[in-house]
Amino acid sequence: MQIDQQSPEWYRARYNQLRDQALETENSVRAPAAPVEMKEEDVLHRETIPGGWYWSTFLPRGQALRLLNTSGNNGVSVALWNADDLSERYNAGDTIKLQWTTCLTTGRVLFSDMGRVLASVIADTCGFSDTLAGGSTPQSNMRNFGSSSLRNTRNNFRLTAGKYGMSQHDVTSCITFFSHISTQADGSFKWVEGDVNPGDYVDLRAEMNLLVAVSNCPHPFAPDADFTPGPVEAVRWQAPKPAADDLCRNFCEEARRGFDNTDILFA
């Protein structure tokens, strides 16, 4: 039976079956996973990113990047590219639909537009991120703060792209951590307050050689009255080799297939 020659009813039933399986997996009780600890001797580099500014780094496969939200900022945005082929980059749509969730926290992975795993979320003390609304823009800054000349994530990522020989067309979707966005019944977005605390952090483990850009600007739906983001800290460190029961590699069937597609590049 050819999967590309079925009726609309067949595809609908197949979709519903996969959705129900994913929801069952999502809601199932999991054995607690051992935390992946960052030891001081594993730290390779530390960088402070001032409020409104950006930073980029090459992150080889197996290393991790900790984003430490020292100021309790409402949003730190991240863009990812395959450092060996910059035409491959983070894809928000695939990341959501392949894992059947917008809750991209510990255990989840970030997919590229080639169906491979760019990075794994091995720790997330905040537990909330957004990859639907996108980063801040001059227009969102005008709406929120009354000025389009303030620094913003879209332009920060365009500046990053230019430094590495890319153009603005190479800047696509991003994920903004420390951002609790709720989708309303009419499809609009609403910020849920009270979930971001100073000292929260996210650890991203590189599953291929990455170019990572970080923009320290508020999420466009954040309730900030003024544009006053404080500094955040970026820490590049050597993560331990994933064990056989690694949470991210075994979280769901879709993730396992993504790792199969990725690992073959480094076999």
C-alpha positions as CSV (number, residue, x, y, z in Angstrom):
1,M,0.0,0.0,0.0
2,Q,1.5,3.3,-1.1
3,I,1.2,5.9,1.7
4,D,1.1,8.8,-0.9
5,Q,-1.9,7.3,-2.7
6,Q,-4.6,7.2,0.0
7,S,-7.9,8.9,0.4
8,P,-8.4,12.1,2.5
9,E,-10.3,10.0,5.1
10,W,-7.3,7.6,5.4
11,Y,-4.9,10.5,6.0
12,R,-7.3,12.1,8.6
13,A,-7.6,8.8,10.5
14,R,-3.8,8.3,10.4
15,Y,-3.3,11.8,11.7
16,N,-5.7,11.3,14.5
17,Q,-4.0,8.0,15.4
18,L,-0.6,9.6,15.6
19,R,-2.0,12.6,17.6
20,D,-3.6,10.3,20.1
21,Q,-0.4,8.2,20.5
22,A,1.6,11.4,21.0
23,L,-0.8,12.8,23.6
24,E,-0.8,9.5,25.5
25,T,3.0,9.6,25.6
26,E,3.0,13.2,26.6
27,N,0.6,12.5,29.5
28,S,2.2,9.3,30.7
29,V,4.2,9.0,33.9
30,R,7.9,8.9,33.2
31,A,10.7,7.6,35.4
32,P,12.6,10.6,36.8
33,A,15.7,11.4,34.7
34,A,19.1,12.1,36.3
35,P,19.9,15.8,35.9
36,V,22.8,16.6,33.6
37,E,25.1,18.6,35.9
38,M,27.4,21.4,34.7
39,K,30.6,21.1,36.8
40,E,33.0,24.1,37.1
41,E,35.8,22.1,35.5
42,D,33.6,21.6,32.4
43,V,33.2,25.3,31.8
44,L,35.0,26.4,28.6
45,H,33.9,30.0,28.2
46,R,31.6,32.6,29.9
47,E,30.2,35.7,28.3
48,T,27.9,38.4,29.6
49,I,25.3,39.7,27.1
50,P,24.1,43.2,28.0
51,G,20.5,44.1,27.8
52,G,19.4,44.6,24.2
53,W,22.5,43.2,22.7
54,Y,23.4,39.9,21.0
55,W,26.2,37.3,21.0
56,S,27.1,34.3,18.8
57,T,29.3,31.3,19.2
58,F,30.3,28.1,17.4
59,L,29.1,25.2,19.6
60,P,30.6,21.8,18.5
61,R,28.6,18.6,18.8
62,G,28.7,17.4,22.4
63,Q,29.2,20.8,24.0
64,A,26.4,22.6,25.8
65,L,25.3,26.2,26.1
66,R,23.8,27.5,29.4
67,L,21.7,30.7,29.2
68,L,21.6,32.0,32.8
69,N,18.8,34.6,33.2
70,T,20.6,36.5,36.0
71,S,18.2,39.5,35.7
72,G,14.9,37.6,35.3
73,N,14.4,39.1,31.8
74,N,11.2,38.3,30.0
75,G,12.7,36.6,27.0
76,V,16.1,35.5,25.6
77,S,15.9,34.5,21.9
78,V,18.0,31.9,20.2
79,A,18.7,31.1,16.5
80,L,20.5,28.0,15.4
81,W,22.3,27.0,12.2
82,N,24.2,23.9,11.2
83,A,27.8,25.2,11.3
84,D,28.9,22.8,8.6
85,D,26.1,23.9,6.2
86,L,24.5,27.2,7.1
87,S,21.6,26.5,4.8
88,E,20.3,24.1,7.4
89,R,18.7,26.0,10.3
90,Y,16.2,25.8,13.2
91,N,12.7,25.1,12.0
92,A,9.9,26.0,14.5
93,G,7.1,24.3,12.5
94,D,8.8,21.0,12.4
95,T,10.0,21.2,16.0
96,I,6.3,21.6,17.1
97,K,4.6,19.2,14.8
98,L,7.1,16.4,15.0
99,Q,6.8,16.4,18.8
100,W,3.1,17.3,18.9
101,T,3.6,20.1,21.4
102,T,4.6,23.8,21.8
103,C,6.0,23.0,25.3
104,L,9.7,22.9,24.5
105,T,11.3,22.3,27.8
106,T,13.5,19.6,29.4
107,G,13.5,16.5,27.3
108,R,12.5,18.1,24.0
109,V,14.7,18.7,21.0
110,L,15.1,21.4,18.4
111,F,14.7,20.2,14.8
112,S,16.3,21.6,11.7
113,D,14.5,22.0,8.4
114,M,16.2,18.8,7.3
115,G,14.5,16.6,9.9
116,R,17.7,16.4,12.0
117,V,18.2,17.4,15.7
118,L,20.2,20.5,16.1
119,A,20.1,20.7,19.9
120,S,18.5,19.0,23.0
121,V,17.0,20.8,25.9
122,I,18.8,19.0,28.7
123,A,17.8,21.4,31.5
124,D,15.2,24.2,31.9
125,T,14.4,25.6,35.3
126,C,11.8,28.0,34.0
127,G,9.9,25.5,31.9
128,F,8.4,28.1,29.5
129,S,9.4,29.2,26.1
130,D,7.8,30.4,22.9
131,T,8.6,29.6,19.3
132,L,5.3,30.7,17.7
133,A,5.3,34.5,18.0
134,G,9.0,35.1,17.0
135,G,11.4,37.6,18.4
136,S,11.0,41.4,18.9
137,T,11.0,43.7,15.9
138,P,11.1,47.5,15.4
139,Q,7.3,47.4,15.0
140,S,6.8,45.5,18.3
141,N,9.2,47.9,20.1
142,M,7.2,50.8,18.7
143,R,4.0,49.2,20.0
144,N,5.4,48.3,23.4
145,F,7.9,51.1,24.2
146,G,7.0,53.9,21.8
147,S,10.2,53.7,19.8
148,S,11.3,51.7,16.7
149,S,15.0,52.6,17.2
150,L,15.5,50.4,20.3
151,R,17.5,47.2,19.8
152,N,15.4,44.2,18.7
153,T,15.9,40.5,18.1
154,R,15.1,40.6,14.3
155,N,17.9,43.1,13.6
156,N,20.3,41.4,16.1
157,F,20.0,38.2,14.2
158,R,20.4,39.9,10.9
159,L,23.6,41.5,12.2
160,T,24.7,38.0,13.2
161,A,23.9,36.6,9.8
162,G,25.9,39.3,8.1
163,K,29.0,38.5,10.2
164,Y,29.0,35.0,8.9
165,G,28.4,35.7,5.2
166,M,24.6,35.2,5.3
167,S,21.8,37.5,4.4
168,Q,18.6,38.5,6.1
169,H,16.9,35.7,4.2
170,D,18.9,33.2,6.3
171,V,17.2,34.5,9.5
172,T,14.1,32.5,10.0
173,S,12.3,31.3,13.1
174,C,13.8,31.5,16.6
175,I,12.9,30.2,20.0
176,T,12.6,32.6,22.9
177,F,13.2,31.1,26.3
178,F,11.9,32.4,29.6
179,S,8.6,33.4,27.9
180,H,5.3,32.0,29.1
181,I,2.9,32.5,26.2
182,S,-0.7,31.1,26.2
183,T,-2.7,30.6,23.0
184,Q,-6.3,31.8,23.4
185,A,-9.4,30.2,21.9
186,D,-9.4,32.9,19.1
187,G,-5.8,32.1,18.2
188,S,-4.3,35.2,19.9
189,F,-1.4,35.1,22.3
190,K,-1.4,36.1,25.9
191,W,1.5,36.5,28.3
192,V,1.2,34.6,31.6
193,E,2.9,36.6,34.3
194,G,4.8,35.4,37.3
195,D,6.7,32.5,35.8
196,V,10.2,34.0,35.1
197,N,12.6,34.4,38.0
198,P,16.2,35.7,38.3
199,G,18.6,32.7,38.2
200,D,16.5,30.6,35.9
201,Y,18.6,28.8,33.2
202,V,18.3,26.7,30.1
203,D,21.0,24.2,28.9
204,L,21.1,23.3,25.2
205,R,23.3,20.4,24.2
206,A,24.6,20.6,20.6
207,E,23.7,17.4,18.6
208,M,25.6,18.7,15.5
209,N,28.2,21.4,15.0
210,L,26.2,24.6,15.5
211,L,26.3,28.3,15.0
212,V,24.2,29.8,17.8
213,A,23.0,33.4,18.1
214,V,21.5,34.8,21.3
215,S,19.5,38.0,21.5
216,N,18.9,39.5,24.9
217,C,15.7,41.4,24.1
218,P,12.2,41.2,25.7
219,H,9.6,39.0,24.1
220,P,7.3,41.1,22.0
221,F,4.3,40.1,24.2
222,A,6.2,40.6,27.5
223,P,4.5,43.0,30.0
224,D,7.6,45.2,30.5
225,A,6.5,48.8,30.8
226,D,10.0,50.1,29.8
227,F,12.8,48.7,27.7
228,T,15.2,47.8,30.6
229,P,16.5,44.2,30.0
230,G,19.3,43.4,32.3
231,P,22.4,41.3,31.4
232,V,22.3,37.6,31.0
233,E,25.1,35.1,31.1
234,A,26.1,32.6,28.4
235,V,28.2,29.7,29.5
236,R,29.7,27.2,27.0
237,W,30.6,23.9,28.7
238,Q,31.5,20.3,27.9
239,A,28.4,18.1,28.4
240,P,28.9,14.4,29.3
241,K,28.3,11.9,26.6
242,P,24.6,10.9,26.4
243,A,23.9,7.6,28.2
244,A,21.8,4.9,26.7
245,D,18.7,6.1,28.6
246,D,19.3,9.8,27.8
247,L,16.0,11.6,28.3
248,C,16.1,13.7,25.1
249,R,17.1,10.8,22.8
250,N,14.3,8.6,24.2
251,F,11.6,11.1,24.9
252,C,9.4,10.1,21.9
253,E,9.6,8.1,18.7
254,E,9.9,11.3,16.6
255,A,13.0,12.4,18.5
256,R,14.6,8.9,18.1
257,R,14.1,9.2,14.3
258,G,15.6,12.7,14.3
259,F,18.7,11.4,16.1
260,D,19.0,8.6,13.6
261,N,19.1,11.2,10.8
262,T,21.6,13.3,12.7
263,D,24.0,10.6,14.0
264,I,24.6,9.2,10.5
265,L,26.4,12.5,9.7
266,F,29.0,11.7,12.4
267,A,29.2,7.9,12.0
